[in-house]
Each structure stands twice: as C-alpha cells, then as structure tokens.
C-alpha cells in the first residue's frame, strides 16, 4: 500500500510517497480502506516540529526525540470497512 511518510522533521520537502506494509489487525479490530484524508494544522506542526517553547520537551518526548515516532500523518479520513477480525470463540453462542 502507498502512503506519504516522513522520516525526519522539517519542511514539506521531507514528505515522500513510499510503499509500506499493509497493517494486520489483531482480534476484534477493524481494517478499513481509506479513500481520502486531510492535512490539518496539527499535521503540519508535527512534521515541521513547530511547537511553543513551553511544550518543546513534552512534544519531543511524545512525537519522537531524534526522528518521528509515527511515520504516517493524518487522523481524519473517508473510509469503508474492509474486514472485521474476530476470534472464533466470540462467534459461539452460550448454551444454558
């Protein structure tokens, strides 16, 4: 699957389109197919690491000290449910 990733903090030049591994959901998780996403002011701040001085240390610890912890930005999306993963035990009915 293709995604726009960033491996270092900086201007929009650090963004790259790369092929990334398709996520594998765990039990009771949903896999969704994303059709569109947004770029918000928060994404721009995380990418460029433009944060107020008072929040610098906390932000660095949360986002990643030397490089970004999460390589793919974005949280809002237009999606469709692709597959729901459940354990076989959760599909059984109880007998009383």
Helices and strands as residue ranges (DSSP letters): E 2-6, G 12-14, E 15-19, E 30-37, H 41-48, G 53-55, H 56-63, E 77-84, H 88-91
